[in-house]
Amino acid sequence: MTDPISDYLTRLRNAIKARHRIVEIPASNIKKEITKVLFEKGYIQNYKFEDSSVQGVIKIALKYDPVSKEPAIVSLQRVSKPGLRKYTGVEDMPRVLSGLGIAIISTPKGVMTDKEARSLNVGGEILCYVY
């Protein structure tokens, strides 16, 4: 596999389309950080890191609206790819859906949303857009 973050996002997208409650994804440090950001911003219900195998597994409980059964995540879009990396400074930070969505950015101070990066005045690699 050449792009583990893209695989992570695709597994989430597929689980949402199939209306699964829980999805298991092979773990890595960057995937763990992206999962924490998604949880903090309310896009997933819960998560759990299991170190049962050599690599470990991330179990993510997906979040759906209790009445309409619509998923909390409408779209997951990979931005920076292995063949074409996308970097941004503070002044060029993207706004997803005019601030309604989030851009997850890998900065020297860790993985965070675009709003947090703006407040800390740091730029970095744009990993994905979520809304």
C-alpha positions in Angstrom: 0.0 0.0 0.0 1.4 3.3 -1.0 -0.9 5.7 0.8 -2.1 4.5 4.3 -4.0 7.8 5.0 -6.0 7.4 1.8 -6.7 3.8 2.8 -7.9 5.0 6.2 -10.3 7.5 4.7 -11.6 5.0 2.2 -12.3 2.5 4.9 -14.3 5.2 6.8 -16.2 6.2 3.6 -17.1 2.5 2.8 -18.2 1.8 6.4 -20.5 4.9 6.3 -22.0 4.0 3.0 -22.7 0.5 4.3 -24.2 1.9 7.5 -21.7 0.0 9.8 -21.6 1.0 13.4 -17.9 0.0 14.0 -15.0 0.0 11.6 -11.5 -1.6 12.2 -8.5 0.1 10.6 -4.8 -0.9 10.9 -3.1 1.6 13.2 -0.2 4.0 12.7 0.7 7.2 14.6 -0.7 9.6 12.0 -4.0 7.6 11.8 -4.3 7.7 15.6 -3.8 11.5 15.6 -6.4 12.0 12.8 -8.9 9.8 14.7 -8.4 12.0 17.8 -9.1 15.1 15.8 -12.3 13.5 14.3 -13.4 12.6 17.8 -12.7 16.0 19.3 -14.7 17.7 16.6 -17.7 15.3 16.9 -17.5 13.5 13.6 -17.1 10.0 15.3 -18.8 8.7 18.4 -15.9 6.9 20.0 -12.6 5.2 19.2 -10.3 2.6 20.8 -6.7 1.7 20.1 -5.9 -2.0 20.4 -2.3 -3.3 20.4 -3.3 -7.0 19.9 -1.1 -7.5 16.8 2.3 -6.2 15.8 0.8 -3.1 14.1 -2.3 -2.6 16.2 -5.9 -1.8 15.3 -8.0 1.3 15.6 -11.7 0.6 16.3 -13.9 3.5 15.4 -17.6 3.8 16.4 -19.3 5.9 13.7 -21.8 8.6 14.6 -25.2 8.8 13.1 -28.2 11.1 13.8 -30.6 9.3 16.1 -33.7 10.4 14.2 -32.8 10.6 10.6 -30.0 8.0 10.7 -27.8 10.2 8.6 -24.1 10.0 9.2 -22.2 12.8 10.9 -19.5 12.6 8.2 -20.9 13.7 4.8 -17.6 13.8 2.9 -14.0 12.8 3.5 -11.6 14.1 0.8 -7.9 13.4 0.6 -5.9 16.5 -0.4 -2.2 15.9 -0.2 -1.2 12.7 -1.9 2.1 10.9 -2.2 2.5 12.0 -5.8 1.5 15.6 -5.1 2.0 17.0 -1.6 0.0 20.1 -0.7 1.4 22.5 1.8 0.0 25.7 3.2 1.1 28.6 5.2 -1.0 30.5 7.8 -2.0 33.2 5.3 -3.2 30.6 2.7 -5.0 28.3 5.1 -8.1 26.7 3.4 -11.6 27.1 4.7 -13.9 24.1 4.2 -17.5 25.0 3.4 -16.9 28.6 4.6 -15.8 27.3 8.0 -18.5 24.6 8.5 -16.1 21.8 7.8 -12.6 21.2 8.9 -9.2 20.7 7.1 -6.9 18.3 9.0 -3.4 19.6 8.8 -0.1 18.0 9.8 2.1 20.7 11.4 5.4 20.7 13.2 3.3 21.1 16.4 1.2 17.9 15.6 -1.9 17.0 13.7 -4.7 19.6 14.1 -7.6 21.4 12.4 -7.2 24.5 10.2 -8.7 26.7 12.9 -6.2 25.5 15.5 -3.3 25.9 13.1 -4.4 29.5 12.4 -4.6 30.3 16.1 -1.1 28.8 16.7 0.2 30.6 13.6 1.7 27.5 12.0 1.3 26.0 8.5 1.8 22.4 7.3 0.7 19.6 5.0 -3.1 19.5 4.3 -4.1 15.9 4.8 -7.8 15.9 4.2 -11.1 17.8 4.3 -14.0 16.6 6.4 -17.6 17.9 6.5 
